[in-house]
Amino acid sequence: MATELVQVLLQIETQLQQLSHDSISMASNSNSTNDDLKCSRDDQWMQLYLSACKLLETLCTLPSGYVSQFQTCHWAFISSLVTNSTTDPFVPFAVRIHQLLCDKYGSLSIEEQNLHSASLQHVKTLTSFSELRPFFHALASQHTTVVAGLTGNTIQQECFLHDASSINGSMTLRSAISRLEHSLYVDFAEHLQL
């Protein structure tokens, strides 16, 4: 499970680096625009990326005692401490991908954070990497969200996204399973049933 997740997150990272490089080279050619992926095969890649991100959200939502295998490699995906990408020898995937998304689309403003949810449970299809910005923002700033939730200090909280605290493993098992069941319902329901 973790190996496959690493492979897909590496692919997301590579794709974002390529898109950033392409947008820089296209800036000199102002007559063409390139936003994410354009062909149907690439739509399949976007669905794979969404599925991997939903798996990561699921692993982060469940209490740590119930996903012990994931907890042994949790550090590779999400940072529990503030990381500095220039001095740290390893930076978790969430922080690296978040930085690439910020480089491509800009940081989330406070207004955008108030409008968006950190959770991907209501997302059925992914059309652009920009739709992953709130999710990776919440994961990259999870260390401050956890500290703020434990201390009750909302001033310290950097992430104002809805549901940001639900993807840090602090929910009860019953609440987490209920949340995941709702996510599965959204994934498998027809558009008219929603």
C-alpha positions as a Markdown table, in Angstrom:
| # | Residue | x | y | z |
|---|---|---|---|---|
| 1 | Met | 0.0 | 0.0 | 0.0 |
| 2 | Ala | 2.7 | 2.5 | 1.0 |
| 3 | Thr | 4.9 | 1.7 | -2.0 |
| 4 | Glu | 2.1 | 2.3 | -4.5 |
| 5 | Leu | 1.2 | 5.5 | -2.7 |
| 6 | Val | 4.8 | 6.7 | -2.9 |
| 7 | Gln | 4.9 | 5.9 | -6.6 |
| 8 | Val | 1.7 | 7.9 | -7.4 |
| 9 | Leu | 2.8 | 10.8 | -5.2 |
| 10 | Leu | 6.2 | 10.8 | -7.0 |
| 11 | Gln | 4.3 | 10.9 | -10.3 |
| 12 | Ile | 2.2 | 13.9 | -9.1 |
| 13 | Glu | 5.4 | 15.7 | -8.0 |
| 14 | Thr | 7.0 | 15.0 | -11.4 |
| 15 | Gln | 3.9 | 16.1 | -13.3 |
| 16 | Leu | 3.8 | 19.3 | -11.3 |
| 17 | Gln | 7.5 | 20.0 | -11.9 |
| 18 | Gln | 7.0 | 19.4 | -15.6 |
| 19 | Leu | 3.9 | 21.7 | -15.7 |
| 20 | Ser | 5.9 | 24.4 | -13.8 |
| 21 | His | 8.8 | 24.0 | -16.2 |
| 22 | Asp | 6.4 | 24.1 | -19.2 |
| 23 | Ser | 4.6 | 27.2 | -18.0 |
| 24 | Ile | 8.0 | 29.0 | -17.6 |
| 25 | Ser | 9.0 | 28.1 | -21.1 |
| 26 | Met | 5.6 | 29.0 | -22.4 |
| 27 | Ala | 5.8 | 32.4 | -20.7 |
| 28 | Ser | 8.3 | 33.4 | -23.4 |
| 29 | Asn | 5.8 | 32.1 | -26.0 |
| 30 | Ser | 2.7 | 34.1 | -25.0 |
| 31 | Asn | 0.5 | 32.8 | -27.8 |
| 32 | Ser | 0.0 | 29.4 | -26.2 |
| 33 | Thr | -1.5 | 28.4 | -22.9 |
| 34 | Asn | -1.1 | 25.1 | -21.0 |
| 35 | Asp | -3.2 | 24.3 | -17.9 |
| 36 | Asp | -2.7 | 20.9 | -16.5 |
| 37 | Leu | -3.5 | 17.9 | -18.7 |
| 38 | Lys | -5.6 | 17.9 | -21.9 |
| 39 | Cys | -6.2 | 14.4 | -23.4 |
| 40 | Ser | -8.4 | 11.6 | -22.2 |
| 41 | Arg | -5.4 | 9.4 | -21.2 |
| 42 | Asp | -4.4 | 12.2 | -18.9 |
| 43 | Asp | -7.9 | 12.3 | -17.4 |
| 44 | Gln | -7.2 | 8.7 | -16.3 |
| 45 | Trp | -4.0 | 9.9 | -14.6 |
| 46 | Met | -5.9 | 12.6 | -12.8 |
| 47 | Gln | -8.4 | 10.0 | -11.5 |
| 48 | Leu | -5.4 | 7.9 | -10.3 |
| 49 | Tyr | -4.0 | 11.0 | -8.5 |
| 50 | Leu | -7.4 | 11.6 | -6.9 |
| 51 | Ser | -7.6 | 8.0 | -5.7 |
| 52 | Ala | -4.1 | 8.1 | -4.2 |
| 53 | Cys | -4.9 | 11.4 | -2.4 |
| 54 | Lys | -8.2 | 9.9 | -1.1 |
| 55 | Leu | -6.2 | 6.9 | 0.1 |
| 56 | Leu | -3.8 | 9.2 | 1.9 |
| 57 | Glu | -6.8 | 11.1 | 3.4 |
| 58 | Thr | -8.3 | 7.9 | 4.6 |
| 59 | Leu | -5.0 | 6.8 | 6.2 |
| 60 | Cys | -4.7 | 10.2 | 7.9 |
| 61 | Thr | -8.4 | 10.2 | 9.1 |
| 62 | Leu | -8.3 | 6.9 | 10.8 |
| 63 | Pro | -7.0 | 6.9 | 14.4 |
| 64 | Ser | -3.3 | 5.9 | 14.5 |
| 65 | Gly | -3.9 | 2.7 | 16.5 |
| 66 | Tyr | -5.9 | 1.2 | 13.7 |
| 67 | Val | -3.4 | 1.8 | 10.8 |
| 68 | Ser | -0.2 | 0.9 | 12.5 |
| 69 | Gln | 1.5 | -0.1 | 9.3 |
| 70 | Phe | 0.9 | 3.4 | 7.9 |
| 71 | Gln | 2.1 | 5.0 | 11.2 |
| 72 | Thr | 5.6 | 3.5 | 10.7 |
| 73 | Cys | 6.0 | 5.5 | 7.4 |
| 74 | His | 3.7 | 8.5 | 8.3 |
| 75 | Trp | 6.8 | 10.7 | 8.4 |
| 76 | Ala | 7.4 | 10.2 | 4.7 |
| 77 | Phe | 4.0 | 11.6 | 3.8 |
| 78 | Ile | 3.1 | 14.2 | 6.4 |
| 79 | Ser | 5.3 | 16.3 | 8.6 |
| 80 | Ser | 4.6 | 16.5 | 12.3 |
| 81 | Leu | 7.1 | 19.2 | 12.7 |
| 82 | Val | 7.9 | 22.4 | 10.8 |
| 83 | Thr | 10.2 | 21.5 | 7.9 |
| 84 | Asn | 12.6 | 23.6 | 6.0 |
| 85 | Ser | 13.0 | 22.4 | 2.5 |
| 86 | Thr | 16.4 | 24.1 | 2.1 |
| 87 | Thr | 18.1 | 22.5 | 5.1 |
| 88 | Asp | 16.3 | 19.3 | 5.9 |
| 89 | Pro | 17.7 | 16.2 | 4.2 |
| 90 | Phe | 14.1 | 14.8 | 3.6 |
| 91 | Val | 10.9 | 16.8 | 3.2 |
| 92 | Pro | 7.6 | 14.8 | 3.3 |
| 93 | Phe | 5.6 | 14.4 | 0.1 |
| 94 | Ala | 2.8 | 16.7 | 1.4 |
| 95 | Val | 5.1 | 19.6 | 2.0 |
| 96 | Arg | 6.9 | 19.1 | -1.4 |
| 97 | Ile | 3.7 | 18.8 | -3.4 |
| 98 | His | 2.2 | 21.8 | -1.5 |
| 99 | Gln | 5.2 | 23.9 | -2.4 |
| 100 | Leu | 4.9 | 22.9 | -6.1 |
| 101 | Leu | 1.2 | 23.7 | -6.1 |
| 102 | Cys | 1.9 | 27.1 | -4.5 |
| 103 | Asp | 4.6 | 27.8 | -7.1 |
| 104 | Lys | 2.2 | 27.0 | -9.9 |
| 105 | Tyr | -1.1 | 28.4 | -8.6 |
| 106 | Gly | -0.1 | 30.7 | -5.7 |
| 107 | Ser | -0.8 | 30.2 | -2.0 |
| 108 | Leu | -4.3 | 29.9 | -0.6 |
| 109 | Ser | -5.6 | 33.2 | 0.7 |
| 110 | Ile | -7.6 | 33.3 | 4.0 |
| 111 | Glu | -10.8 | 33.9 | 1.9 |
| 112 | Glu | -10.0 | 30.8 | -0.2 |
| 113 | Gln | -9.4 | 28.8 | 3.0 |
| 114 | Asn | -12.7 | 29.8 | 4.4 |
| 115 | Leu | -14.5 | 28.7 | 1.2 |
| 116 | His | -12.8 | 25.4 | 0.6 |
| 117 | Ser | -12.7 | 22.1 | 2.5 |
| 118 | Ala | -9.4 | 20.3 | 3.2 |
| 119 | Ser | -11.2 | 17.0 | 2.6 |
| 120 | Leu | -11.5 | 15.3 | -0.8 |
| 121 | Gln | -14.6 | 13.4 | 0.3 |
| 122 | His | -17.0 | 15.4 | -1.9 |
| 123 | Val | -14.7 | 15.3 | -5.0 |
| 124 | Lys | -15.7 | 12.7 | -7.6 |
| 125 | Thr | -13.4 | 13.8 | -10.5 |
| 126 | Leu | -10.2 | 15.8 | -10.6 |
| 127 | Thr | -9.9 | 18.1 | -13.6 |
| 128 | Ser | -7.0 | 20.3 | -12.4 |
| 129 | Phe | -4.2 | 20.0 | -9.9 |
| 130 | Ser | -5.4 | 23.3 | -8.4 |
| 131 | Glu | -8.3 | 21.3 | -6.9 |
| 132 | Leu | -5.7 | 19.6 | -4.7 |
| 133 | Arg | -4.4 | 22.8 | -3.2 |
| 134 | Pro | -6.6 | 22.8 | -0.1 |
| 135 | Phe | -5.9 | 19.2 | 0.7 |
| 136 | Phe | -2.1 | 19.5 | 0.5 |
| 137 | His | -2.2 | 22.9 | 2.3 |
| 138 | Ala | -4.0 | 21.1 | 5.2 |
| 139 | Leu | -1.5 | 18.3 | 5.2 |
| 140 | Ala | 1.6 | 20.6 | 4.9 |
| 141 | Ser | 0.3 | 22.7 | 7.8 |
| 142 | Gln | -1.0 | 19.8 | 9.9 |
| 143 | His | 1.6 | 20.2 | 12.6 |
| 144 | Thr | 0.1 | 23.6 | 13.6 |
| 145 | Thr | -3.5 | 22.4 | 13.2 |
| 146 | Val | -2.8 | 19.5 | 15.6 |
| 147 | Val | -1.1 | 21.8 | 18.1 |
| 148 | Ala | -3.9 | 24.4 | 17.9 |
| 149 | Gly | -6.5 | 21.7 | 18.3 |
| 150 | Leu | -4.8 | 20.3 | 21.4 |
| 151 | Thr | -4.2 | 23.6 | 23.1 |
| 152 | Gly | -7.4 | 25.4 | 21.9 |
| 153 | Asn | -5.2 | 28.2 | 20.5 |
| 154 | Thr | -6.9 | 29.3 | 17.3 |
| 155 | Ile | -4.5 | 32.1 | 16.9 |
| 156 | Gln | -1.7 | 29.6 | 16.3 |
| 157 | Gln | -3.7 | 27.7 | 13.7 |
| 158 | Glu | -2.4 | 28.4 | 10.2 |
| 159 | Cys | -5.0 | 26.3 | 8.3 |
| 160 | Phe | -8.5 | 27.7 | 8.3 |
| 161 | Leu | -9.9 | 25.1 | 5.9 |
| 162 | His | -13.1 | 23.2 | 6.7 |
| 163 | Asp | -12.4 | 19.7 | 7.9 |
| 164 | Ala | -8.7 | 20.3 | 8.3 |
| 165 | Ser | -8.7 | 18.9 | 11.8 |
| 166 | Ser | -10.5 | 15.7 | 10.7 |
| 167 | Ile | -7.6 | 14.5 | 8.6 |
| 168 | Asn | -5.1 | 14.5 | 11.4 |
| 169 | Gly | -6.1 | 11.2 | 13.0 |
| 170 | Ser | -7.7 | 12.8 | 16.1 |
| 171 | Met | -11.3 | 11.5 | 15.4 |
| 172 | Thr | -12.8 | 8.6 | 17.2 |
| 173 | Leu | -12.9 | 5.4 | 15.3 |
| 174 | Arg | -16.7 | 5.6 | 15.0 |
| 175 | Ser | -16.6 | 9.2 | 13.7 |
| 176 | Ala | -13.8 | 8.3 | 11.2 |
| 177 | Ile | -15.7 | 5.3 | 9.9 |
| 178 | Ser | -18.9 | 7.3 | 9.5 |
| 179 | Arg | -16.9 | 10.0 | 7.6 |
| 180 | Leu | -15.3 | 7.3 | 5.3 |
| 181 | Glu | -18.7 | 5.7 | 4.7 |
| 182 | His | -20.0 | 9.1 | 3.5 |
| 183 | Ser | -17.0 | 9.5 | 1.3 |
| 184 | Leu | -17.7 | 6.1 | -0.3 |
| 185 | Tyr | -21.3 | 7.0 | -0.8 |
| 186 | Val | -20.3 | 10.1 | -2.7 |
| 187 | Asp | -17.8 | 8.2 | -4.8 |
| 188 | Phe | -20.3 | 5.5 | -5.9 |
| 189 | Ala | -23.5 | 7.5 | -6.0 |
| 190 | Glu | -24.9 | 8.7 | -9.3 |
| 191 | His | -25.0 | 12.5 | -9.9 |
| 192 | Leu | -28.8 | 12.6 | -9.5 |
| 193 | Gln | -28.7 | 10.8 | -6.1 |
| 194 | Leu | -26.6 | 13.5 | -4.6 |
